[in-house]
Amino acid sequence: MTKPISVQLYSVREEMKEDLWGTIGRIAAMGYVGVEPCGVPGGDVAEAAKRISDLGLVVSGYQAGTPVGDKKNQLLDEAEALGTSRIVCPYYSPDSYKTMDALKQAAALFNEAIANCEERGMTFGYHNHAFEIDSEIEGKPALLQLAALCPKLYFTVDTYWVTVGGQSAPEFVAALGPQADLLHIKDGPLVKGEALLAAGTGKMNFPPIVAAATAARWLIVELDRCDTDMMEAIGASFKYLVDSGLGHGK
């Protein structure tokens, strides 16, 4: 069964500065099912929710931070207004992935966020980079240790950075099992610091990754940056996923 395809709006941040809703409208016209905002598009959550819905899109997840302390209610309210049950932390200090003691402190914070999300019927997830993968703690990639410390933590698995971090993405996704809730799809030369490419045109091999991700609910295209036209790369990535039988549009 194919998975619905979304796009991380961070990919088109420059285009959105020029024409916010025109850019998201073009994404909808490409056939994408959903979008993953990184913060509230335009700053007004009610307007954002209406415009996204009017474009025939859904919010696959809200990549905004960790709903604890002073940010708890704000992030939960924003996610609820946007119509998603998933809140994702996009980044956490690399120092937290160097020792087990530091990782346990991060895990305690994430478990608090999970409990806060559960009160609203939501889930809490984490988006990885390469540093949580190539850093090992007690013989295992730090991200897998985090998964064990937080059994209710879901992951937006950035499959490109898993590979750059030195792991087999299919095996890594399989190891996460039901915690691999979302997949970030990006392609490129597999070299840190180099520009990314449209899915299907770089060195990533996505079919075995998607096949291993039996619990993943969305494929989310994300290109941190690329040297070609970003909108064309986003469109080409969508077409590749559909043509390869991995994902579907509207």
N, C-alpha and C positions, 0 to 999 in steps of 0.2 A: 504494500500500500504506500502510495506516495505521500509526502508530507507537505503541508502548506508552506508557502515561501513568503518571508517577511524581509525587511531591510532595516538595518541599524541606521538611524538618521544622522548619526555622527559622520557617516560617509559623505553626506552631502551638505555638511555644515557651511561650506563656502557658498554653495549655490543658494542655500536657504537665507543667507545674509542679504542676497540680492533680491530674492523673490520667494518668500517662505512657502506660501500656499500654492504658488505656481509650480514650485519644485515638487512638492508632495503630490500635487495633481498629476504631474508627469509620471511619477512613480506609480500612481494608481492606474494611469492609462497603459503602462507597460504590462499590467496584469497581476501585479503583486497583490497578495491577500491581506498582508498586514504591514505595520511599521513598528519599530522598536524605538521610541523616543529616548533621548539622553537628556533628561530634563523636560520641562513643559514647552512644547513648540509655541513661540510667541509670548509665553509668560502667563497667559490667561487660560486656566485649565478648562473652564466651561466652554470657551470658544474653541479651544483645541479639540476637545472631545467631539463637539458638534461638527466641526469642519472635517475631521478624520472620518467620522461616520458618514457624512454627506458625500464623501469621495468613495464610499463603498469599501473602506478599509477598517480593519480592527487593530487594536493594540496588542501585539503578541507578548509584550512584557514591558515593564517600565524600568529602564536602567537609570537609577537616580541616586543611590546611596544606601545607607544602612539605617533602617527605621528604629532608632533607639534615642533616648534622651530627648533633647529639644526638637529633634527632627522627626520623632516618631509619628505624631499625628499628621504633620504636614505631608510626609511621604505616603502614608496610608490613605489619606484623603485624596491626594492627587491620583494615586493608582486607581482608587475606587471610581473617581470621576471619569477617568480615562477608559474605564470598563475592562480593566485587566486584573487578574488575581495574582500576577507575578511581579515582585519587586526584585531588582537585581543590583548588587553592589558591583560597580564597574572596575574597581581598583582598591587594593589595600596595601599598606606599606610592605615593600620587599623584605624589610628587616624581620617581619613577622614569620617569614618562611625559612629562617636560618637555623633556628633551634627549636626543640620540642617545647621548652618552656614558653618561648615567644608565641609559638603556634597555639598553645593551649589558651593563652590570653586572647588571641584573636578568635578562637573557637568559642570562648565564653561569650564574647560580644555577639558573634553570629548566632549562637543559640538563643540569646536574648532577643535578637531581631526576629528569629523564627517564631518564638513564642508570641511576640507582638503581632506578627502577620497572622498567625493562627487565630488570634482573637477576632480577626476580621474575615476569616475564611480564605486567607491568602497564603502564598508560599514565598519563601525568601531564597534567593540564589546568588551565586558568585560567578563572575566572569574572569577567567584566567588570562595570564600573559605567559611569556616564556619563563619568567623567573620562578614561578611556583612549580614549574616542571623540572627545570635543570638543577634546582636546589634539592638535594636529598637529605632526609632526616631519618636516621635509623634504617638506612638501606632502601628507602622508598621515596619516590617523588613527594615533595611536601604537600602537593595538592591531594594526593591519595591519603596521606595522613590526616589532612583536614577533613576529608570525606568521612573517615572513620570516627573522628572526634565529633562530627556533626552529622549524625545519620539522617536528619531531616533536612539537611541543606541540599538544595538543588543547584545544578551547575549549568551555566551557559558555557558550554565547552568550546573554546576557541581552538578549532582543530588545526589551524595553521600554526599557532604558537605552541601547541602540543608537539607538533612535528619539529619545529625549530628548536624546541627544548630538548630534543633528542629521543623522544618516545614515538612508538608506533601509535598513530591516532586511532586505528580500529581497535587495537588491544587496550588502549587507555580508556576509550569510550565504553568498551565491554566491561572493563574493571569497575567503572563507576556504576554500571548497571542502571537501576531505576533512578539514580540521582542525576543521570545525564538527561536533563529535561529539555534543553535547547541546544542547537548546534550553530555556532558561527561559522559561516562559509566564506573563506577568503583564499586567494591563490597568490602565487608569486615565486620568487627564486629560492625561497627558504634560507634567506640570509638576513640577519638582523640589520636594520637600517636602510635596506633597499626597498624601493617602491613596490607596491602590490600590483596584481594584475587581475583582470576579469576571471571569474571562476571558469576552469576548463582550459586556461591558456598558460598556466604555470606548471609547477612540479608536483602539485597535490594530486592525489588519486582519491576522488570522493566516493565512488560507488561502494568500496568495502567499508568506508567510515560510516556512511549512512546505513548500510546493512547491519553494522554492529550496534548501531544506536536504536535498539528496538523500542526504548521508552521515550525517545525524543519526540516532541510534539511539533516542533517548527524547525525549518531551515532558515537561518537569518543571514542574509548577505551583508558583509561588512568589509569595506576597504578603508583602512586607516588613511592611506593616501595612494595616489597613483600618478604616473607621468602622462597618462592619456586623459581624455575627457571623462570625468567621473560619471556623468549621466549615461554616457555610452557604455562604460564598464559595468554599471549597475544593470543596464538593460541586457547586455551580453551575458552577465552572470545569471540573470533570471532565465534567459533563453536556454542556456546550457543545462541548468537544473531540470527544466521542463523536458527538453529534447532528450536528456539522458534518462528520463523516467524516474528521477530521484524526488522531484517535487512537483507541485501543481499550483497554478494560479487560480484566479476567480472562476 
